[in-house]
Amino acid sequence: MELRQLRYFVTLADTRNFHRAADRLNMSQPPLTVAIRKLEEELGTTLFDRGSRGVTLTAAGRAALDIARLTLAQADRFREVVREGAMGERGQLRVGFVGSATFELLPHIIPEYRRLYPLVELVLEEAASTDIARRLSAGELDVGLVRLPLMEIAQVDAQSVDKDEMHAALPQSHMLANTGSVALSRLADEPFILQSRISVLHSITIKACHEAGFVPRVAQEAAQLSAVLALVRSGLGVALVPSRAASAVPKDVRLVRLARCVPIETGVALPRNRASPLAHNFAAIAADSYWISK
C-alpha cells in the first residue's frame, strides 16, 4: 500500500464521484479507477459501492476513512519536520561556551535565537576554548563561543563576534583600586591570580605582562573566572579579567582600566566543512554586526 493510494481513497470518499475525484487529483479518471480497484484487491474487500450516481463507502470504507486521513496528515507532518530540520528550524543544538560569554554575549544571542527558532532545543555546556575546539572536531558539540585566538589545532572555523579588553581586578583596599587607569607595570610586584593554562586568558595575561616588562608572580590558578574574582576579593592577589566581567565582580573588588589596552576577542566556532544548518543559524545571529559593535 502506498500513500498515493490512500490519498486517492480519501479524495474519492470526499467527492463520491470518480470524475470529480480525478479532477481534484489532477489526473484522468481511468488511472484513478484502476488504482482504487487495485487497493481493494490488495485489502481483500471493497471500499466503495458503485452506482449510476456515484459511489458510497462500504462499512469497511467508513471504518478506514479516519485512519486514512490521519495517516496522510502524519505523512504531511513528516515532510514538514524534515523541511524544518533541513532549514535549521527544528532539532537539538549543542552549544559550547566560555564562561565570560555569559556576561554579555549569550544574554543577547539566546533570546533572539529562541525567537527565530522556537522549535530548536538548546543544550548549553560551559568549557574552555581548547575543549570546545576539540569537541567540535569530534562531533560532540555543534557550535562554540570561544576566546580567540584558538590555541588548539583543530578542524574548526572561527570568526570574531565580540571585542573587549582586559582590566585589572584589584581588591577594594588596594592603593590603585580607585584610580581611573593603571599602567600594568605598576602591578609588577603584585602576586597574580591567573585562569588555568588551558584558558586563552592565561596566555594573554602572561604576554601582556611580558610586554609591560615583567614576568608575573603567579600566586594561584583557577579554572573559572568567578573563582579568579573570588580569590582577588580574598586579597590573595590581582588579576587581569575581561571588562565584560564587571556585572559579576564582587562588591569588594574593583575593575580598573589598563593604561595600555590589552584587547581580547570572542569568536563563534563551527566544525569545518560539516556544520549543521542549526549551527549556521546560531553563528549568523552571533556574528550580527550589532554584537561586533558593542
C-alpha atoms as one frame of an Amber mdcrd trajectory, in Angstrom:
protein
   0.000   0.000   0.000   1.240   3.485  -0.889   0.365   6.936   0.413  -0.730
   7.772  -3.103  -3.437   5.105  -2.869  -4.667   6.442   0.482  -4.878   9.940
  -0.982  -6.957   8.588  -3.870  -9.217   6.756  -1.407  -9.812   9.850   0.775
 -10.413  12.126  -2.223 -12.929   9.715  -3.727 -14.655   9.357  -0.344 -14.936
  13.177  -0.134 -16.218  13.710  -3.684 -18.215  10.453  -4.059 -17.585  10.617
  -7.783 -14.697   9.258  -9.838 -14.766  12.146 -12.302 -14.728  14.863  -9.615
 -12.063  12.994  -7.642  -9.867  12.708 -10.721 -10.229  16.445 -11.385  -9.249
  17.260  -7.813  -6.233  14.946  -8.092  -5.222  16.427 -11.457  -5.353  13.068
 -13.192  -7.574  11.284 -15.681 -10.386   9.036 -14.470  -9.237   5.619 -15.814
  -5.962   5.505 -13.805  -7.896   6.503 -10.674 -10.434   3.735 -11.260  -7.628
   1.213 -11.714  -5.805   2.433  -8.585  -8.888   2.119  -6.373  -9.620  -1.363
  -7.740  -6.024  -2.470  -7.037  -6.255  -1.083  -3.493  -9.439  -3.051  -2.872
  -7.851  -6.197  -4.291  -4.828  -5.723  -2.033  -7.058  -5.291   1.034  -9.343
  -8.151   0.064 -12.571  -6.150   0.347 -14.478  -3.402  -1.425 -14.268   0.129
  -0.100 -16.937   1.678  -2.312 -20.321   0.659  -3.655 -20.540   1.860  -7.259
 -23.797   3.298  -8.580 -25.059   5.320 -11.521 -24.940   8.498  -9.460 -21.505
   7.906  -7.976 -20.018   5.931  -5.133 -20.715   5.431  -1.434 -18.466   3.997
   1.216 -18.966   0.441   2.335 -18.816  -0.453   6.011 -15.129  -1.274   5.554
 -14.517   2.047   3.792 -16.263   4.025   6.554 -14.204   2.244   9.198 -10.959
   3.024   7.397 -11.595   6.652   6.424 -10.497   8.348   9.664  -7.326   6.268
   9.857  -6.547   7.105   6.225  -6.959  10.826   6.917  -4.735  10.586   9.999
  -2.069   8.645   8.092  -1.962  11.292   5.355  -1.793  14.064   7.926   1.110
  12.308   9.670   2.893  11.905   6.333   2.457  15.611   5.601   3.758  16.415
   9.080   6.757  14.156   8.475   7.603  16.107   5.325   7.270  19.393   7.224
   9.536  18.218  10.050  12.151  17.086   7.529  11.992  20.507   5.867  12.332
  22.264   9.231  15.334  20.128  10.090  16.993  20.837   6.746  16.461  24.584
   7.271  17.782  24.513  10.841  14.358  25.278  12.297  13.939  22.119  14.382
  16.250  19.759  16.259  18.806  19.914  19.038  21.746  22.334  19.068  24.698
  21.681  21.395  26.468  24.940  22.216  29.812  25.131  24.000  30.735  28.468
  25.546  33.489  30.057  27.584  32.386  31.404  30.954  32.927  35.057  30.062
  30.372  34.740  27.242  27.642  34.644  29.898  28.218  38.305  30.808  27.158
  39.962  27.555  27.149  37.693  24.517  24.869  34.804  25.462  22.207  37.030
  27.100  21.816  38.778  23.733  22.120  35.772  21.410  19.855  33.289  23.209
  16.623  35.366  23.273  16.998  36.247  19.591  17.740  32.633  18.665  14.729
  31.384  20.629  12.524  33.996  18.981  13.573  32.958  15.477  13.864  29.206
  16.108  11.439  28.247  18.896  11.396  24.564  17.882  15.126  24.058  18.464
  16.239  22.551  21.772  19.353  24.304  23.076  21.880  22.334  25.132  24.446
  24.714  26.663  27.768  23.498  28.068  30.468  25.688  29.623  34.051  24.714
  28.811  37.463  26.145  27.982  38.098  27.231  24.391  40.535  24.359  23.747
  37.999  21.810  24.975  35.266  23.373  22.833  37.511  23.215  19.750  38.325
  19.545  20.363  34.681  18.630  20.942  33.598  20.460  17.806  36.129  18.438
  15.828  34.906  15.222  17.467  31.255  15.959  16.703  30.347  16.279  20.394
  29.323  19.947  20.025  27.674  21.773  17.124  28.827  25.366  17.673  31.011
  27.189  20.201  31.651  30.631  21.628  35.402  30.692  22.218  38.255  33.001
  23.114  40.437  33.953  20.171  42.976  33.070  19.042  42.314  29.385  19.451
  45.363  27.673  20.966  44.160  24.213  19.991  44.897  22.906  16.491  41.502
  21.600  15.467  39.346  21.284  12.375  37.183  24.305  13.162  36.462  27.658
  11.571  36.095  30.702  13.817  35.246  34.353  13.339  35.258  37.239  15.784
  31.862  38.290  17.126  32.728  40.416  20.161  35.639  42.669  21.091  36.609
  43.531  24.655  39.676  44.453  26.672  41.333  43.281  29.856  41.002  45.291
  33.049  42.943  44.945  36.278  40.882  43.302  39.029  42.062  44.684  42.378
  40.879  44.256  45.954  38.894  47.272  47.090  41.607  48.044  49.659  44.356
  48.216  47.025  46.020  51.616  46.675  45.231  51.701  42.927  41.655  50.449
  43.174  40.077  53.884  42.764  42.304  55.252  40.001  40.937  55.940  36.528
  43.535  53.748  34.846  46.689  51.939  35.768  49.875  51.040  33.913  50.302
  47.277  34.025  53.953  47.768  35.011  52.788  49.198  38.342  51.472  45.740
  39.233  54.814  44.042  38.595  55.419  43.336  42.292  51.908  42.007  42.934
  51.024  38.296  43.125  48.750  37.348  40.210  45.682  35.120  40.071  45.534
  33.519  36.626  42.993  31.365  34.891  44.232  27.820  34.275  46.714  27.168
  31.484  44.087  25.780  29.119  42.410  29.212  29.044  43.361  31.713  26.332
  43.136  34.396  29.030  46.089  32.753  30.761  48.392  33.238  27.779  47.017
  36.734  27.108  47.835  37.787  30.674  51.360  36.344  30.525  52.006  38.054
  27.181  50.675  41.417  28.407  52.897  41.280  31.498  55.953  40.429  29.376
  55.223  43.397  27.122  54.956  45.578  30.248  58.450  44.469  31.225  57.958
  41.791  33.888  57.158  38.151  34.492  54.066  37.817  36.693  54.484  36.063
  40.012  51.627  33.539  39.962  50.034  33.025  43.359  47.186  30.790  42.183
  45.420  29.498  39.087  41.678  28.929  38.847  39.537  27.256  36.202  36.605
  29.669  36.342  36.577  33.455  36.088  34.270  33.604  39.108  36.911  31.760
  41.124  39.601  34.207  39.965  37.499  37.146  41.164  36.766  35.430  44.462
  40.491  34.934  45.071  41.148  38.597  44.241  38.459  39.533  46.746  40.180
  37.420  49.386  43.334  39.516  48.928  45.415  36.649  47.525  46.474  38.718
  44.514  45.417  40.768  41.478  44.228  39.582  38.082  43.513  40.652  34.532
  39.920  39.927  33.508  37.590  40.957  30.661  35.854  44.274  31.224  32.569
  42.469  30.409  33.000  40.699  33.751  32.021  43.927  35.556  28.496  42.618
  36.171  29.907  39.604  38.057  32.537  41.414  40.113  32.123  41.040  43.920
  31.437  44.246  45.796  34.914  44.224  47.388  36.695  44.070  44.008  37.333
  46.947  41.595  38.000  46.758  37.865  40.489  49.370  36.661  41.188  50.131
  33.008  44.737  49.459  31.833  46.623  52.498  30.532  47.725  50.421  27.547
  44.804  48.476  26.109  45.063  44.675  26.104  42.430  43.650  23.540  40.617
  40.320  23.607  38.064  38.763  21.282  35.317  36.182  21.472  34.563  34.181
  18.364  31.930  31.776  17.122  33.426  28.448  16.032  31.984  25.782  13.737
  33.278  22.331  12.792  34.997  22.685   9.428  33.022  21.505   6.372  30.258
  19.778   8.327  28.416  22.394  10.362  24.673  21.758  10.583  22.022  24.245
   9.436  21.134  24.783  13.105  24.739  25.735  13.893  24.939  28.084  10.900
  21.774  29.856  12.067  23.218  30.306  15.558  26.517  31.571  14.139  24.698
  34.066  11.913  22.966  35.606  14.922  26.200  35.658  16.924  28.048  37.302
  14.040  25.493  40.068  13.563  27.168  43.457  13.322  25.318  44.593  16.446
  27.379  42.294  18.639  30.628  43.317  16.930  29.859  46.980  17.514  29.158
  46.594  21.243
